[in-house]
Amino acid sequence: MKKPKIIFIFVLAVVLLVAAVSNLATPTPVKNSPVKNLVEYPCQPGKTAFDLLEESASVDAKDSSFGKMVTGINGVSQDNGKYWLYLVDNKEATIGAQAYNCIGNEQIKWELK
């Protein structure tokens, strides 16, 4: 009678040990927060917001009917309904980055929104 109990306890311990080890080996995904204010720079008269972005960061862009559309900055790509947008003096721009010509001391900031 004692022998079946010992075997049952041994098998149960092995099953629990295997379950615990496999649970430790499985990484838990970490939820990343959105990247904001990844690139910020002052304007330089005579340059566009896009020109300055290319000088300040690694940029992925594609051509569109409105000019270059930024799809990634420093390896962070837009996805899941979030897009790279730029702000001029903390106000969302109303024209494409290639069309925005700096005129003074504006501050350009790119955010993933």
Biopython code that builds the backbone (N, CA, C, O; Angstrom):
import numpy as np
from Bio.PDB.StructureBuilder import StructureBuilder

atoms = [
    (1, "MET", "N", (0.806, -1.190, 0.000)),
    (1, "MET", "CA", (0.000, 0.000, 0.000)),
    (1, "MET", "C", (0.856, 1.264, 0.000)),
    (1, "MET", "O", (0.505, 2.260, -0.632)),
    (2, "LYS", "N", (1.985, 1.214, 0.717)),
    (2, "LYS", "CA", (2.862, 2.372, 0.775)),
    (2, "LYS", "C", (3.569, 2.600, -0.559)),
    (2, "LYS", "O", (3.842, 3.738, -0.940)),
    (3, "LYS", "N", (3.864, 1.506, -1.263)),
    (3, "LYS", "CA", (4.596, 1.628, -2.519)),
    (3, "LYS", "C", (3.806, 2.431, -3.565)),
    (3, "LYS", "O", (4.404, 3.302, -4.196)),
    (4, "PRO", "N", (2.500, 2.198, -3.792)),
    (4, "PRO", "CA", (1.757, 3.010, -4.765)),
    (4, "PRO", "C", (1.697, 4.492, -4.370)),
    (4, "PRO", "O", (1.741, 5.361, -5.241)),
    (5, "LYS", "N", (1.596, 4.791, -3.065)),
    (5, "LYS", "CA", (1.573, 6.186, -2.624)),
    (5, "LYS", "C", (2.895, 6.869, -2.934)),
    (5, "LYS", "O", (2.917, 8.014, -3.386)),
    (6, "ILE", "N", (3.993, 6.169, -2.692)),
    (6, "ILE", "CA", (5.314, 6.738, -2.960)),
    (6, "ILE", "C", (5.480, 6.979, -4.460)),
    (6, "ILE", "O", (5.996, 8.021, -4.866)),
    (7, "ILE", "N", (5.051, 6.030, -5.278)),
    (7, "ILE", "CA", (5.148, 6.191, -6.730)),
    (7, "ILE", "C", (4.284, 7.370, -7.183)),
    (7, "ILE", "O", (4.718, 8.177, -8.004)),
    (8, "PHE", "N", (3.056, 7.471, -6.647)),
    (8, "PHE", "CA", (2.168, 8.579, -7.006)),
    (8, "PHE", "C", (2.789, 9.924, -6.626)),
    (8, "PHE", "O", (2.762, 10.862, -7.423)),
    (9, "ILE", "N", (3.339, 10.025, -5.436)),
    (9, "ILE", "CA", (3.968, 11.277, -4.982)),
    (9, "ILE", "C", (5.178, 11.597, -5.854)),
    (9, "ILE", "O", (5.392, 12.753, -6.219)),
    (10, "PHE", "N", (5.967, 10.581, -6.190)),
    (10, "PHE", "CA", (7.140, 10.797, -7.038)),
    (10, "PHE", "C", (6.719, 11.309, -8.422)),
    (10, "PHE", "O", (7.298, 12.277, -8.915)),
    (11, "VAL", "N", (5.728, 10.679, -9.054)),
    (11, "VAL", "CA", (5.256, 11.099, -10.378)),
    (11, "VAL", "C", (4.682, 12.517, -10.307)),
    (11, "VAL", "O", (4.937, 13.331, -11.195)),
    (12, "LEU", "N", (3.917, 12.815, -9.268)),
    (12, "LEU", "CA", (3.353, 14.153, -9.096)),
    (12, "LEU", "C", (4.464, 15.196, -8.946)),
    (12, "LEU", "O", (4.376, 16.278, -9.526)),
    (13, "ALA", "N", (5.494, 14.883, -8.185)),
    (13, "ALA", "CA", (6.620, 15.806, -8.001)),
    (13, "ALA", "C", (7.341, 16.054, -9.327)),
    (13, "ALA", "O", (7.715, 17.188, -9.627)),
    (14, "VAL", "N", (7.538, 15.005, -10.117)),
    (14, "VAL", "CA", (8.211, 15.151, -11.414)),
    (14, "VAL", "C", (7.368, 16.028, -12.343)),
    (14, "VAL", "O", (7.911, 16.905, -13.015)),
    (15, "VAL", "N", (6.063, 15.807, -12.391)),
    (15, "VAL", "CA", (5.179, 16.609, -13.250)),
    (15, "VAL", "C", (5.220, 18.079, -12.824)),
    (15, "VAL", "O", (5.318, 18.964, -13.674)),
    (16, "LEU", "N", (5.147, 18.342, -11.533)),
    (16, "LEU", "CA", (5.203, 19.722, -11.044)),
    (16, "LEU", "C", (6.550, 20.369, -11.348)),
    (16, "LEU", "O", (6.606, 21.545, -11.706)),
    (17, "LEU", "N", (7.622, 19.619, -11.211)),
    (17, "LEU", "CA", (8.953, 20.141, -11.500)),
    (17, "LEU", "C", (9.095, 20.485, -12.985)),
    (17, "LEU", "O", (9.636, 21.538, -13.324)),
    (18, "VAL", "N", (8.620, 19.617, -13.862)),
    (18, "VAL", "CA", (8.684, 19.881, -15.303)),
    (18, "VAL", "C", (7.849, 21.115, -15.652)),
    (18, "VAL", "O", (8.278, 21.946, -16.452)),
    (19, "ALA", "N", (6.674, 21.238, -15.064)),
    (19, "ALA", "CA", (5.821, 22.400, -15.329)),
    (19, "ALA", "C", (6.491, 23.687, -14.848)),
    (19, "ALA", "O", (6.434, 24.708, -15.533)),
    (20, "ALA", "N", (7.116, 23.644, -13.692)),
    (20, "ALA", "CA", (7.776, 24.839, -13.153)),
    (20, "ALA", "C", (8.965, 25.246, -14.017)),
    (20, "ALA", "O", (9.152, 26.433, -14.284)),
    (21, "VAL", "N", (9.766, 24.287, -14.455)),
    (21, "VAL", "CA", (10.940, 24.591, -15.278)),
    (21, "VAL", "C", (10.513, 25.141, -16.636)),
    (21, "VAL", "O", (11.117, 26.098, -17.120)),
    (22, "SER", "N", (9.489, 24.562, -17.261)),
    (22, "SER", "CA", (9.059, 25.065, -18.569)),
    (22, "SER", "C", (8.452, 26.462, -18.443)),
    (22, "SER", "O", (8.561, 27.262, -19.372)),
    (23, "ASN", "N", (7.824, 26.764, -17.325)),
    (23, "ASN", "CA", (7.269, 28.098, -17.105)),
    (23, "ASN", "C", (8.384, 29.124, -16.927)),
    (23, "ASN", "O", (8.240, 30.265, -17.366)),
    (24, "LEU", "N", (9.475, 28.748, -16.303)),
    (24, "LEU", "CA", (10.611, 29.653, -16.128)),
    (24, "LEU", "C", (11.313, 29.917, -17.455)),
    (24, "LEU", "O", (11.842, 31.006, -17.675)),
    (25, "ALA", "N", (11.318, 28.924, -18.334)),
    (25, "ALA", "CA", (12.028, 29.059, -19.600)),
    (25, "ALA", "C", (11.258, 29.894, -20.618)),
    (25, "ALA", "O", (11.848, 30.360, -21.593)),
    (26, "THR", "N", (9.957, 30.094, -20.418)),
    (26, "THR", "CA", (9.148, 30.871, -21.356)),
    (26, "THR", "C", (9.213, 32.344, -20.976)),
    (26, "THR", "O", (8.762, 32.716, -19.893)),
    (27, "PRO", "N", (9.770, 33.197, -21.852)),
    (27, "PRO", "CA", (9.855, 34.620, -21.513)),
    (27, "PRO", "C", (8.478, 35.277, -21.511)),
    (27, "PRO", "O", (7.618, 34.946, -22.327)),
    (28, "THR", "N", (8.288, 36.188, -20.605)),
    (28, "THR", "CA", (7.049, 36.950, -20.532)),
    (28, "THR", "C", (7.215, 38.206, -21.370)),
    (28, "THR", "O", (8.149, 38.976, -21.144)),
    (29, "PRO", "N", (6.316, 38.432, -22.343)),
    (29, "PRO", "CA", (6.465, 39.637, -23.162)),
    (29, "PRO", "C", (6.271, 40.895, -22.322)),
    (29, "PRO", "O", (5.421, 40.945, -21.432)),
    (30, "VAL", "N", (7.074, 41.901, -22.626)),
    (30, "VAL", "CA", (6.995, 43.177, -21.929)),
    (30, "VAL", "C", (6.300, 44.167, -22.849)),
    (30, "VAL", "O", (6.667, 44.294, -24.017)),
    (31, "LYS", "N", (5.313, 44.859, -22.337)),
    (31, "LYS", "CA", (4.599, 45.852, -23.143)),
    (31, "LYS", "C", (5.433, 47.121, -23.191)),
    (31, "LYS", "O", (5.735, 47.724, -22.161)),
    (32, "ASN", "N", (5.795, 47.512, -24.392)),
    (32, "ASN", "CA", (6.583, 48.734, -24.561)),
    (32, "ASN", "C", (5.659, 49.932, -24.658)),
    (32, "ASN", "O", (4.599, 49.865, -25.280)),
    (33, "SER", "N", (6.069, 51.024, -24.042)),
    (33, "SER", "CA", (5.301, 52.255, -24.170)),
    (33, "SER", "C", (5.699, 52.934, -25.472)),
    (33, "SER", "O", (6.794, 52.695, -25.982)),
    (34, "PRO", "N", (4.832, 53.774, -26.015)),
    (34, "PRO", "CA", (5.179, 54.442, -27.267)),
    (34, "PRO", "C", (6.388, 55.352, -27.105)),
    (34, "PRO", "O", (6.591, 55.983, -26.068)),
    (35, "VAL", "N", (7.164, 55.395, -28.145)),
    (35, "VAL", "CA", (8.338, 56.268, -28.133)),
    (35, "VAL", "C", (7.876, 57.664, -28.489)),
    (35, "VAL", "O", (7.229, 57.858, -29.518)),
    (36, "LYS", "N", (8.197, 58.643, -27.654)),
    (36, "LYS", "CA", (7.808, 60.026, -27.922)),
    (36, "LYS", "C", (9.042, 60.901, -27.863)),
    (36, "LYS", "O", (10.023, 60.592, -27.186)),
    (37, "ASN", "N", (8.964, 61.989, -28.585)),
    (37, "ASN", "CA", (10.046, 62.973, -28.575)),
    (37, "ASN", "C", (11.386, 62.325, -28.881)),
    (37, "ASN", "O", (12.405, 62.652, -28.274)),
    (38, "LEU", "N", (11.368, 61.400, -29.835)),
    (38, "LEU", "CA", (12.586, 60.676, -30.160)),
    (38, "LEU", "C", (13.638, 61.595, -30.750)),
    (38, "LEU", "O", (14.827, 61.451, -30.467)),
    (39, "VAL", "N", (13.206, 62.529, -31.561)),
    (39, "VAL", "CA", (14.148, 63.454, -32.189)),
    (39, "VAL", "C", (13.606, 64.867, -32.034)),
    (39, "VAL", "O", (12.442, 65.133, -32.334)),
    (40, "GLU", "N", (14.451, 65.761, -31.568)),
    (40, "GLU", "CA", (14.076, 67.164, -31.413)),
    (40, "GLU", "C", (15.286, 68.003, -31.794)),
    (40, "GLU", "O", (16.411, 67.703, -31.393)),
    (41, "TYR", "N", (15.050, 69.049, -32.567)),
    (41, "TYR", "CA", (16.168, 69.874, -33.017)),
    (41, "TYR", "C", (15.682, 71.278, -33.363)),
    (41, "TYR", "O", (14.503, 71.472, -33.660)),
    (42, "PRO", "N", (16.582, 72.252, -33.324)),
    (42, "PRO", "CA", (16.209, 73.615, -33.723)),
    (42, "PRO", "C", (16.261, 73.747, -35.242)),
    (42, "PRO", "O", (17.041, 73.073, -35.916)),
    (43, "CYS", "N", (15.425, 74.617, -35.756)),
    (43, "CYS", "CA", (15.433, 74.900, -37.195)),
    (43, "CYS", "C", (16.700, 75.650, -37.585)),
    (43, "CYS", "O", (17.345, 76.300, -36.763)),
    (44, "GLN", "N", (17.028, 75.536, -38.851)),
    (44, "GLN", "CA", (18.118, 76.306, -39.445)),
    (44, "GLN", "C", (17.546, 76.952, -40.699)),
    (44, "GLN", "O", (17.116, 76.246, -41.611)),
    (45, "PRO", "N", (17.535, 78.275, -40.761)),
    (45, "PRO", "CA", (16.949, 78.955, -41.918)),
    (45, "PRO", "C", (17.491, 78.402, -43.237)),
    (45, "PRO", "O", (18.690, 78.170, -43.389)),
    (46, "GLY", "N", (16.568, 78.197, -44.191)),
    (46, "GLY", "CA", (16.944, 77.697, -45.507)),
    (46, "GLY", "C", (16.884, 76.187, -45.630)),
    (46, "GLY", "O", (17.055, 75.659, -46.729)),
    (47, "LYS", "N", (16.645, 75.469, -44.525)),
    (47, "LYS", "CA", (16.547, 74.006, -44.577)),
    (47, "LYS", "C", (15.119, 73.596, -44.264)),
    (47, "LYS", "O", (14.374, 74.327, -43.612)),
    (48, "THR", "N", (14.750, 72.408, -44.744)),
    (48, "THR", "CA", (13.410, 71.894, -44.453)),
    (48, "THR", "C", (13.454, 71.032, -43.194)),
    (48, "THR", "O", (14.521, 70.604, -42.752)),
    (49, "ALA", "N", (12.282, 70.788, -42.633)),
    (49, "ALA", "CA", (12.189, 69.919, -41.458)),
    (49, "ALA", "C", (12.704, 68.522, -41.797)),
    (49, "ALA", "O", (13.322, 67.869, -40.956)),
    (50, "PHE", "N", (12.454, 68.059, -43.025)),
    (50, "PHE", "CA", (12.919, 66.740, -43.441)),
    (50, "PHE", "C", (14.441, 66.709, -43.586)),
    (50, "PHE", "O", (15.079, 65.748, -43.158)),
    (51, "ASP", "N", (15.030, 67.750, -44.185)),
    (51, "ASP", "CA", (16.493, 67.816, -44.320)),
    (51, "ASP", "C", (17.162, 67.707, -42.954)),
    (51, "ASP", "O", (18.120, 66.954, -42.779)),
    (52, "LEU", "N", (16.651, 68.460, -41.995)),
    (52, "LEU", "CA", (17.245, 68.467, -40.658)),
    (52, "LEU", "C", (17.046, 67.138, -39.943)),
    (52, "LEU", "O", (17.912, 66.704, -39.183)),
    (53, "LEU", "N", (15.900, 66.484, -40.182)),
    (53, "LEU", "CA", (15.677, 65.165, -39.595)),
    (53, "LEU", "C", (16.716, 64.185, -40.121)),
    (53, "LEU", "O", (17.292, 63.415, -39.352)),
    (54, "GLU", "N", (16.957, 64.212, -41.432)),
    (54, "GLU", "CA", (17.958, 63.307, -42.012)),
    (54, "GLU", "C", (19.353, 63.578, -41.457)),
    (54, "GLU", "O", (20.154, 62.652, -41.333)),
    (55, "GLU", "N", (19.654, 64.826, -41.122)),
    (55, "GLU", "CA", (20.955, 65.156, -40.533)),
    (55, "GLU", "C", (21.041, 64.725, -39.074)),
    (55, "GLU", "O", (22.137, 64.497, -38.561)),
    (56, "SER", "N", (19.895, 64.610, -38.398)),
    (56, "SER", "CA", (19.860, 64.331, -36.962)),
    (56, "SER", "C", (19.653, 62.865, -36.620)),
    (56, "SER", "O", (19.969, 62.448, -35.507)),
    (57, "ALA", "N", (19.127, 62.071, -37.553)),
    (57, "ALA", "CA", (18.734, 60.705, -37.214)),
    (57, "ALA", "C", (18.797, 59.813, -38.444)),
    (57, "ALA", "O", (18.943, 60.282, -39.573)),
    (58, "SER", "N", (18.683, 58.513, -38.193)),
    (58, "SER", "CA", (18.544, 57.537, -39.267)),
    (58, "SER", "C", (17.061, 57.511, -39.647)),
    (58, "SER", "O", (16.210, 57.252, -38.796)),
    (59, "VAL", "N", (16.750, 57.777, -40.910)),
    (59, "VAL", "CA", (15.361, 57.966, -41.331)),
    (59, "VAL", "C", (14.967, 56.956, -42.399)),
    (59, "VAL", "O", (15.710, 56.723, -43.352)),
    (60, "ASP", "N", (13.784, 56.355, -42.231)),
    (60, "ASP", "CA", (13.154, 55.549, -43.270)),
    (60, "ASP", "C", (11.983, 56.370, -43.785)),
    (60, "ASP", "O", (11.172, 56.862, -43.000)),
    (61, "ALA", "N", (11.892, 56.519, -45.100)),
    (61, "ALA", "CA", (10.809, 57.314, -45.687)),
    (61, "ALA", "C", (10.405, 56.714, -47.018)),
    (61, "ALA", "O", (11.184, 56.018, -47.670)),
    (62, "LYS", "N", (9.175, 56.995, -47.408)),
    (62, "LYS", "CA", (8.714, 56.563, -48.730)),
    (62, "LYS", "C", (8.089, 57.759, -49.430)),
    (62, "LYS", "O", (7.595, 58.691, -48.795)),
    (63, "ASP", "N", (8.126, 57.707, -50.749)),
    (63, "ASP", "CA", (7.553, 58.788, -51.545)),
    (63, "ASP", "C", (6.033, 58.712, -51.520)),
    (63, "ASP", "O", (5.450, 57.630, -51.590)),
    (64, "SER", "N", (5.407, 59.870, -51.420)),
    (64, "SER", "CA", (3.951, 59.961, -51.506)),
    (64, "SER", "C", (3.608, 61.170, -52.367)),
    (64, "SER", "O", (4.496, 61.905, -52.797)),
    (65, "SER", "N", (2.332, 61.371, -52.613)),
    (65, "SER", "CA", (1.921, 62.517, -53.430)),
    (65, "SER", "C", (2.174, 63.843, -52.715)),
    (65, "SER", "O", (2.120, 64.904, -53.337)),
    (66, "PHE", "N", (2.447, 63.787, -51.417)),
    (66, "PHE", "CA", (2.727, 64.995, -50.634)),
    (66, "PHE", "C", (4.215, 65.168, -50.352)),
    (66, "PHE", "O", (4.596, 66.048, -49.580)),
    (67, "GLY", "N", (5.059, 64.342, -50.966)),
    (67, "GLY", "CA", (6.497, 64.370, -50.699)),
    (67, "GLY", "C", (6.893, 63.144, -49.895)),
    (67, "GLY", "O", (6.174, 62.145, -49.892)),
    (68, "LYS", "N", (8.023, 63.211, -49.219)),
    (68, "LYS", "CA", (8.506, 62.078, -48.424)),
    (68, "LYS", "C", (7.632, 61.899, -47.185)),
    (68, "LYS", "O", (7.305, 62.864, -46.494)),
    (69, "MET", "N", (7.257, 60.638, -46.916)),
    (69, "MET", "CA", (6.510, 60.315, -45.710)),
    (69, "MET", "C", (7.429, 59.508, -44.804)),
    (69, "MET", "O", (7.899, 58.439, -45.194)),
    (70, "VAL", "N", (7.689, 60.003, -43.607)),
    (70, "VAL", "CA", (8.583, 59.334, -42.661)),
    (70, "VAL", "C", (7.871, 58.106, -42.109)),
    (70, "VAL", "O", (6.766, 58.204, -41.576)),
    (71, "THR", "N", (8.518, 56.941, -42.242)),
    (71, "THR", "CA", (7.944, 55.691, -41.756)),
    (71, "THR", "C", (8.736, 55.100, -40.598)),
    (71, "THR", "O", (8.268, 54.180, -39.928)),
    (72, "GLY", "N", (9.946, 55.630, -40.358)),
    (72, "GLY", "CA", (10.751, 55.141, -39.246)),
    (72, "GLY", "C", (11.848, 56.125, -38.893)),
    (72, "GLY", "O", (12.403, 56.799, -39.760)),
    (73, "ILE", "N", (12.151, 56.195, -37.607)),
    (73, "ILE", "CA", (13.239, 57.047, -37.128)),
    (73, "ILE", "C", (14.080, 56.230, -36.163)),
    (73, "ILE", "O", (13.562, 55.650, -35.208)),
    (74, "ASN", "N", (15.382, 56.189, -36.419)),
    (74, "ASN", "CA", (16.328, 55.447, -35.574)),
    (74, "ASN", "C", (15.875, 54.009, -35.321)),
    (74, "ASN", "O", (15.998, 53.494, -34.209)),
    (75, "GLY", "N", (15.354, 53.373, -36.362)),
    (75, "GLY", "CA", (14.960, 51.968, -36.258)),
    (75, "GLY", "C", (13.585, 51.731, -35.662)),
    (75, "GLY", "O", (13.161, 50.579, -35.560)),
    (76, "VAL", "N", (12.872, 52.775, -35.266)),
    (76, "VAL", "CA", (11.527, 52.630, -34.714)),
    (76, "VAL", "C", (10.532, 52.946, -35.825)),
    (76, "VAL", "O", (10.430, 54.085, -36.279)),
    (77, "SER", "N", (9.798, 51.916, -36.256)),
    (77, "SER", "CA", (8.871, 52.071, -37.378)),
    (77, "SER", "C", (7.452, 52.321, -36.897)),
    (77, "SER", "O", (7.054, 51.894, -35.813)),
    (78, "GLN", "N", (6.702, 53.024, -37.734)),
    (78, "GLN", "CA", (5.294, 53.237, -37.412)),
    (78, "GLN", "C", (4.526, 51.958, -37.685)),
    (78, "GLN", "O", (4.859, 51.215, -38.609)),
    (79, "ASP", "N", (3.488, 51.695, -36.879)),
    (79, "ASP", "CA", (2.611, 50.555, -37.091)),
    (79, "ASP", "C", (1.433, 50.639, -36.128)),
    (79, "ASP", "O", (1.372, 51.538, -35.289)),
    (80, "ASN", "N", (0.509, 49.708, -36.252)),
    (80, "ASN", "CA", (-0.662, 49.626, -35.379)),
    (80, "ASN", "C", (-1.389, 50.953, -35.225)),
    (80, "ASN", "O", (-1.776, 51.328, -34.118)),
    (81, "GLY", "N", (-1.575, 51.660, -36.325)),
    (81, "GLY", "CA", (-2.307, 52.919, -36.275)),
    (81, "GLY", "C", (-1.532, 54.082, -35.701)),
    (81, "GLY", "O", (-2.114, 55.133, -35.433)),
    (82, "LYS", "N", (-0.228, 53.923, -35.503)),
    (82, "LYS", "CA", (0.608, 55.023, -35.009)),
    (82, "LYS", "C", (1.514, 55.483, -36.136)),
    (82, "LYS", "O", (2.076, 54.675, -36.875)),
    (83, "TYR", "N", (1.645, 56.804, -36.253)),
    (83, "TYR", "CA", (2.408, 57.383, -37.348)),
    (83, "TYR", "C", (3.379, 58.425, -36.825)),
    (83, "TYR", "O", (3.140, 59.044, -35.788)),
    (84, "TRP", "N", (4.474, 58.616, -37.546)),
    (84, "TRP", "CA", (5.437, 59.654, -37.206)),
    (84, "TRP", "C", (4.889, 61.004, -37.647)),
    (84, "TRP", "O", (4.603, 61.217, -38.825)),
    (85, "LEU", "N", (4.749, 61.898, -36.700)),
    (85, "LEU", "CA", (4.280, 63.254, -36.963)),
    (85, "LEU", "C", (5.305, 64.227, -36.418)),
    (85, "LEU", "O", (6.014, 63.927, -35.457)),
    (86, "TYR", "N", (5.377, 65.384, -37.031)),
    (86, "TYR", "CA", (6.288, 66.384, -36.487)),
    (86, "TYR", "C", (5.517, 67.600, -36.013)),
    (86, "TYR", "O", (4.446, 67.926, -36.524)),
    (87, "LEU", "N", (6.092, 68.257, -35.025)),
    (87, "LEU", "CA", (5.508, 69.454, -34.438)),
    (87, "LEU", "C", (6.488, 70.600, -34.601)),
    (87, "LEU", "O", (7.702, 70.406, -34.548)),
    (88, "VAL", "N", (5.957, 71.779, -34.796)),
    (88, "VAL", "CA", (6.769, 72.990, -34.868)),
    (88, "VAL", "C", (6.358, 73.845, -33.680)),
    (88, "VAL", "O", (5.205, 74.264, -33.572)),
    (89, "ASP", "N", (7.308, 74.099, -32.792)),
    (89, "ASP", "CA", (7.014, 74.843, -31.560)),
    (89, "ASP", "C", (5.801, 74.249, -30.840)),
    (89, "ASP", "O", (4.897, 74.972, -30.420)),
    (90, "ASN", "N", (5.800, 72.912, -30.707)),
    (90, "ASN", "CA", (4.768, 72.137, -30.002)),
    (90, "ASN", "C", (3.378, 72.203, -30.632)),
    (90, "ASN", "O", (2.385, 71.939, -29.954)),
    (91, "LYS", "N", (3.292, 72.547, -31.908)),
    (91, "LYS", "CA", (2.022, 72.524, -32.639)),
    (91, "LYS", "C", (2.188, 71.594, -33.829)),
    (91, "LYS", "O", (3.171, 71.680, -34.566)),
    (92, "GLU", "N", (1.202, 70.689, -34.014)),
    (92, "GLU", "CA", (1.297, 69.751, -35.134)),
    (92, "GLU", "C", (1.378, 70.500, -36.455)),
    (92, "GLU", "O", (0.629, 71.444, -36.705)),
    (93, "ALA", "N", (2.297, 70.058, -37.286)),
    (93, "ALA", "CA", (2.496, 70.685, -38.595)),
    (93, "ALA", "C", (1.307, 70.393, -39.503)),
    (93, "ALA", "O", (0.645, 69.363, -39.372)),
    (94, "THR", "N", (1.053, 71.303, -40.410)),
    (94, "THR", "CA", (-0.075, 71.146, -41.333)),
    (94, "THR", "C", (0.379, 70.856, -42.760)),
    (94, "THR", "O", (-0.448, 70.696, -43.657)),
    (95, "ILE", "N", (1.701, 70.789, -42.973)),
    (95, "ILE", "CA", (2.251, 70.450, -44.287)),
    (95, "ILE", "C", (3.335, 69.402, -44.103)),
    (95, "ILE", "O", (3.816, 69.180, -42.992)),
    (96, "GLY", "N", (3.712, 68.761, -45.195)),
    (96, "GLY", "CA", (4.744, 67.740, -45.141)),
    (96, "GLY", "C", (6.095, 68.296, -44.717)),
    (96, "GLY", "O", (6.369, 69.484, -44.888)),
    (97, "ALA", "N", (6.936, 67.429, -44.164)),
    (97, "ALA", "CA", (8.244, 67.854, -43.653)),
    (97, "ALA", "C", (9.149, 68.399, -44.751)),
    (97, "ALA", "O", (9.984, 69.263, -44.482)),
    (98, "GLN", "N", (9.003, 67.914, -45.978)),
    (98, "GLN", "CA", (9.815, 68.439, -47.082)),
    (98, "GLN", "C", (9.356, 69.829, -47.501)),
    (98, "GLN", "O", (10.134, 70.594, -48.072)),
    (99, "ALA", "N", (8.113, 70.158, -47.226)),
    (99, "ALA", "CA", (7.567, 71.455, -47.629)),
    (99, "ALA", "C", (7.754, 72.525, -46.557)),
    (99, "ALA", "O", (7.601, 73.715, -46.830)),
    (100, "TYR", "N", (8.091, 72.092, -45.321)),
    (100, "TYR", "CA", (8.241, 73.086, -44.253)),
    (100, "TYR", "C", (9.648, 73.679, -44.298)),
    (100, "TYR", "O", (10.622, 72.997, -43.980)),
    (101, "ASN", "N", (9.752, 74.927, -44.685)),
    (101, "ASN", "CA", (11.035, 75.631, -44.725)),
    (101, "ASN", "C", (11.229, 76.422, -43.437)),
    (101, "ASN", "O", (10.397, 77.251, -43.068)),
    (102, "CYS", "N", (12.327, 76.153, -42.771)),
    (102, "CYS", "CA", (12.633, 76.867, -41.530)),
    (102, "CYS", "C", (12.910, 78.337, -41.829)),
    (102, "CYS", "O", (13.548, 78.676, -42.826)),
    (103, "ILE", "N", (12.419, 79.198, -40.949)),
    (103, "ILE", "CA", (12.641, 80.630, -41.147)),
    (103, "ILE", "C", (13.372, 81.277, -39.977)),
    (103, "ILE", "O", (13.892, 82.385, -40.113)),
    (104, "GLY", "N", (13.419, 80.609, -38.844)),
    (104, "GLY", "CA", (14.049, 81.224, -37.674)),
    (104, "GLY", "C", (14.466, 80.201, -36.641)),
    (104, "GLY", "O", (15.133, 79.215, -36.957)),
    (105, "ASN", "N", (14.069, 80.442, -35.408)),
    (105, "ASN", "CA", (14.470, 79.594, -34.280)),
    (105, "ASN", "C", (13.392, 78.601, -33.871)),
    (105, "ASN", "O", (13.309, 78.244, -32.696)),
    (106, "GLU", "N", (12.566, 78.147, -34.804)),
    (106, "GLU", "CA", (11.538, 77.171, -34.456)),
    (106, "GLU", "C", (12.190, 75.909, -33.894)),
    (106, "GLU", "O", (13.349, 75.609, -34.180)),
    (107, "GLN", "N", (11.423, 75.185, -33.096)),
    (107, "GLN", "CA", (11.885, 73.909, -32.550)),
    (107, "GLN", "C", (11.055, 72.812, -33.211)),
    (107, "GLN", "O", (9.826, 72.861, -33.183)),
    (108, "ILE", "N", (11.720, 71.823, -33.805)),
    (108, "ILE", "CA", (11.047, 70.702, -34.468)),
    (108, "ILE", "C", (11.128, 69.489, -33.550)),
    (108, "ILE", "O", (12.184, 69.183, -32.997)),
    (109, "LYS", "N", (9.997, 68.803, -33.396)),
    (109, "LYS", "CA", (9.952, 67.607, -32.564)),
    (109, "LYS", "C", (9.160, 66.543, -33.312)),
    (109, "LYS", "O", (8.078, 66.823, -33.829)),
    (110, "TRP", "N", (9.693, 65.320, -33.373)),
    (110, "TRP", "CA", (9.016, 64.194, -34.018)),
    (110, "TRP", "C", (8.482, 63.259, -32.946)),
    (110, "TRP", "O", (9.189, 62.923, -31.996)),
    (111, "GLU", "N", (7.217, 62.836, -33.102)),
    (111, "GLU", "CA", (6.581, 61.922, -32.154)),
    (111, "GLU", "C", (5.878, 60.799, -32.902)),
    (111, "GLU", "O", (5.406, 60.980, -34.024)),
    (112, "LEU", "N", (5.818, 59.650, -32.268)),
    (112, "LEU", "CA", (5.067, 58.517, -32.796)),
    (112, "LEU", "C", (3.698, 58.556, -32.139)),
    (112, "LEU", "O", (3.562, 58.263, -30.951)),
    (113, "LYS", "N", (2.675, 58.922, -32.924)),
    (113, "LYS", "CA", (1.314, 59.054, -32.362)),
    (113, "LYS", "C", (0.344, 58.162, -33.096)),
    (113, "LYS", "O", (-0.842, 58.137, -32.768)),
]
sb = StructureBuilder()
sb.init_structure("model")
sb.init_model(0)
sb.init_chain("A")
sb.init_seg("    ")
for serial, (resi, resn, name, xyz) in enumerate(atoms, 1):
    if name == "N":
        sb.init_residue(resn, " ", resi, " ")
    sb.init_atom(name, np.array(xyz, "f"), 0.0, 1.0, " ", f" {name:<3s}", serial, name[0])
structure = sb.get_structure()
